[in-house]
Amino acid sequence: MHNTNSDASDEHRQVLKKLSGHLRNIIEQSIVLNAPDKVITDINKQLATIETIMQPYVTDKRALEYYNPNVRGDLNDIQPYSAVSGHYNALAAPIKFEQQQDKLIGRVKYGRAYEGPPNCVHGAIIAGVYDQLMAIAGMATGKAGPTAYLNIDYHKPTPLFEALEFQAWISLERDNKIIVKGQCLVQGEVVTSSEALFIVKALLNK
Ligand SMILES: CCCCCCCCCCCCCCCC(=O)SCCNC(=O)CCNC(=O)[C@H](O)C(C)(C)COP(=O)(O)OP(=O)(O)OC[C@H]1O[C@@H](n2cnc3c(N)ncnc32)[C@H](O)[C@@H]1OP(=O)(O)O
């Protein structure tokens, strides 16, 4: 189940990614859907058919890696099914990770499915991005481990439908501890900032 390798072809990865894209669009559309009962009933029937088609192929083994420490190119593929950043998980918004010098960057726009305060991104979604982005940024030390704490300062509301730039960088690495800092910018303005502690030996020893 928690495989670190996969023999999936590029074609297989592409069709799986496309499936997540369709599901993601359906989730977003469902939030603002205002259709007659008859139309929704028809949609429900078609979705039930899709579930039936998928069911025989649902196994306890993922097609892709749960965790791919040797990923090259797309940094999101370190955890392809991440609930926050996985391009193969429809729950994750299409955030794009990239390394820029000593910072890991996450660029994303959130839609209605991620709304907390009116027209703003839910604070728990923001926390999720920091947790994932900072964990991956910490891996640049060559180590990894679970989050011991994640502190977030919400300085200003984070708007929906606007380009967000999350940044994360290693602040301190000592023994079994990695402290990572982060911030999120909207049009150059910092709207949130964060700090997280990751414990390395804990993951390796337990
Ligand atoms: C098959 C493939 C597998 C590979 C797999 C890799 C997968 C890579 C994917 C990445 C995925 C990312 C995803 C996002 C990252 C999550 O979301 S992780 C999920 C959220 N976090 C958790 O569930 C962690 C739950 N907590 C725990 O397990 C434990 O409390 C911890 C954090 C591991 C620490 O426990 P511990 O090992 O017993 O360590 P402990 O001795 O208590 O503390 C060690 C040191 O840290 C300090 N410390 C501990 N907690 C704190 C704290 N809250 N504040 C300050 N200091 C603290 C201690 O004081 C101690 O300091 P020293 O005495 O050494 O100076």
The ligand as an SDF file (V2000), in Angstrom:
LIG
                    3D

 65 67  0  0  0  0  0  0  0  0999 V2000
    7.0610    3.6780    3.0130 C   0  0  0  0  0  0  0  0  0  0  0  0
    7.5530    5.0770    2.9430 C   0  0  0  0  0  0  0  0  0  0  0  0
    7.7150    5.7070    4.2730 C   0  0  0  0  0  0  0  0  0  0  0  0
    8.3300    7.0610    4.1640 C   0  0  0  0  0  0  0  0  0  0  0  0
    7.4420    8.0360    4.7220 C   0  0  0  0  0  0  0  0  0  0  0  0
    7.8740    9.4000    4.3520 C   0  0  0  0  0  0  0  0  0  0  0  0
    6.6930   10.1230    3.8800 C   0  0  0  0  0  0  0  0  0  0  0  0
    7.0300   11.5440    3.7050 C   0  0  0  0  0  0  0  0  0  0  0  0
    5.8940   12.2250    3.1270 C   0  0  0  0  0  0  0  0  0  0  0  0
    5.7940   13.5990    3.6140 C   0  0  0  0  0  0  0  0  0  0  0  0
    4.4190   13.7940    4.1410 C   0  0  0  0  0  0  0  0  0  0  0  0
    4.2670   15.1450    4.5730 C   0  0  0  0  0  0  0  0  0  0  0  0
    2.9740   15.3040    5.2390 C   0  0  0  0  0  0  0  0  0  0  0  0
    3.0320   16.4570    6.0990 C   0  0  0  0  0  0  0  0  0  0  0  0
    3.5480   16.0890    7.4700 C   0  0  0  0  0  0  0  0  0  0  0  0
    2.4560   15.6050    8.3560 C   0  0  0  0  0  0  0  0  0  0  0  0
    1.3200   15.8940    8.1760 O   0  0  0  0  0  0  0  0  0  0  0  0
    2.8820   14.6100    9.6920 S   0  0  0  0  0  0  0  0  0  0  0  0
    1.3140   14.4030   10.5490 C   0  0  0  0  0  0  0  0  0  0  0  0
    1.1670   15.3210   11.7270 C   0  0  0  0  0  0  0  0  0  0  0  0
    2.1070   14.9870   12.7490 N   0  0  0  0  0  0  0  0  0  0  0  0
    1.9360   13.9080   13.5520 C   0  0  0  0  0  0  0  0  0  0  0  0
    0.9710   13.1670   13.4640 O   0  0  0  0  0  0  0  0  0  0  0  0
    3.0110   13.6790   14.5570 C   0  0  0  0  0  0  0  0  0  0  0  0
    2.4310   13.1200   15.8500 C   0  0  0  0  0  0  0  0  0  0  0  0
    3.3980   13.3040   16.9310 N   0  0  0  0  0  0  0  0  0  0  0  0
    4.3820   12.3940   17.1240 C   0  0  0  0  0  0  0  0  0  0  0  0
    4.4390   11.3510   16.4720 O   0  0  0  0  0  0  0  0  0  0  0  0
    5.4250   12.7230   18.1650 C   0  0  0  0  0  0  0  0  0  0  0  0
    4.9190   13.6010   19.1210 O   0  0  0  0  0  0  0  0  0  0  0  0
    6.7000   13.3590   17.5360 C   0  0  0  0  0  0  0  0  0  0  0  0
    6.4190   14.7100   16.8860 C   0  0  0  0  0  0  0  0  0  0  0  0
    7.2410   12.3920   16.4880 C   0  0  0  0  0  0  0  0  0  0  0  0
    7.7420   13.5920   18.6190 C   0  0  0  0  0  0  0  0  0  0  0  0
    7.7610   12.4650   19.4640 O   0  0  0  0  0  0  0  0  0  0  0  0
    9.1020   11.6760   19.9390 P   0  0  0  0  0  0  0  0  0  0  0  0
    9.7140   10.9660   18.8190 O   0  0  0  0  0  0  0  0  0  0  0  0
    8.7180   10.8660   21.1040 O   0  0  0  0  0  0  0  0  0  0  0  0
   10.0990   12.7640   20.2180 O   0  0  0  0  0  0  0  0  0  0  0  0
   10.3670   13.5040   21.6130 P   0  0  0  0  0  0  0  0  0  0  0  0
   11.4720   12.7360   22.2610 O   0  0  0  0  0  0  0  0  0  0  0  0
    9.1070   13.7560   22.3620 O   0  0  0  0  0  0  0  0  0  0  0  0
   10.8910   14.8770   21.0740 O   0  0  0  0  0  0  0  0  0  0  0  0
   12.0730   14.9490   20.3190 C   0  0  0  0  0  0  0  0  0  0  0  0
   12.5410   16.3670   20.4860 C   0  0  0  0  0  0  0  0  0  0  0  0
   11.5970   17.2470   19.8340 O   0  0  0  0  0  0  0  0  0  0  0  0
   11.0510   18.1620   20.7910 C   0  0  0  0  0  0  0  0  0  0  0  0
    9.6350   18.3370   20.5300 N   0  0  0  0  0  0  0  0  0  0  0  0
    8.7230   17.3610   20.2780 C   0  0  0  0  0  0  0  0  0  0  0  0
    7.5240   17.9240   20.0860 N   0  0  0  0  0  0  0  0  0  0  0  0
    7.6810   19.2550   20.2040 C   0  0  0  0  0  0  0  0  0  0  0  0
    6.8140   20.3540   20.1140 C   0  0  0  0  0  0  0  0  0  0  0  0
    5.5140   20.2250   19.8340 N   0  0  0  0  0  0  0  0  0  0  0  0
    7.3360   21.5890   20.2950 N   0  0  0  0  0  0  0  0  0  0  0  0
    8.6530   21.7690   20.5520 C   0  0  0  0  0  0  0  0  0  0  0  0
    9.5300   20.7590   20.6410 N   0  0  0  0  0  0  0  0  0  0  0  0
    9.0530   19.5210   20.4870 C   0  0  0  0  0  0  0  0  0  0  0  0
   11.2880   17.5030   22.1580 C   0  0  0  0  0  0  0  0  0  0  0  0
   11.3500   18.4660   23.1950 O   0  0  0  0  0  0  0  0  0  0  0  0
   12.6030   16.8070   21.9340 C   0  0  0  0  0  0  0  0  0  0  0  0
   13.6400   17.7700   22.0380 O   0  0  0  0  0  0  0  0  0  0  0  0
   15.1130   17.3520   22.5990 P   0  0  0  0  0  0  0  0  0  0  0  0
   14.9100   16.8440   23.9690 O   0  0  0  0  0  0  0  0  0  0  0  0
   15.6320   16.2620   21.6520 O   0  0  0  0  0  0  0  0  0  0  0  0
   15.9250   18.6200   22.4990 O   0  0  0  0  0  0  0  0  0  0  0  0
  1  2  1  0
  2  3  1  0
  3  4  1  0
  4  5  1  0
  5  6  1  0
  6  7  1  0
  7  8  1  0
  8  9  1  0
  9 10  1  0
 10 11  1  0
 11 12  1  0
 12 13  1  0
 13 14  1  0
 14 15  1  0
 15 16  1  0
 16 17  2  0
 16 18  1  0
 18 19  1  0
 19 20  1  0
 20 21  1  0
 21 22  1  0
 22 23  2  0
 22 24  1  0
 24 25  1  0
 25 26  1  0
 26 27  1  0
 27 28  2  0
 27 29  1  0
 29 30  1  0
 29 31  1  0
 31 32  1  0
 31 33  1  0
 31 34  1  0
 34 35  1  0
 35 36  1  0
 36 37  2  0
 36 38  1  0
 36 39  1  0
 39 40  1  0
 40 41  2  0
 40 42  1  0
 40 43  1  0
 43 44  1  0
 44 45  1  0
 45 46  1  0
 45 60  1  0
 46 47  1  0
 47 48  1  0
 47 58  1  0
 48 49  1  0
 48 57  1  0
 49 50  2  0
 50 51  1  0
 51 52  1  0
 51 57  2  0
 52 53  1  0
 52 54  2  0
 54 55  1  0
 55 56  2  0
 56 57  1  0
 58 59  1  0
 58 60  1  0
 60 61  1  0
 61 62  1  0
 62 63  2  0
 62 64  1  0
 62 65  1  0
M  END
$$$$
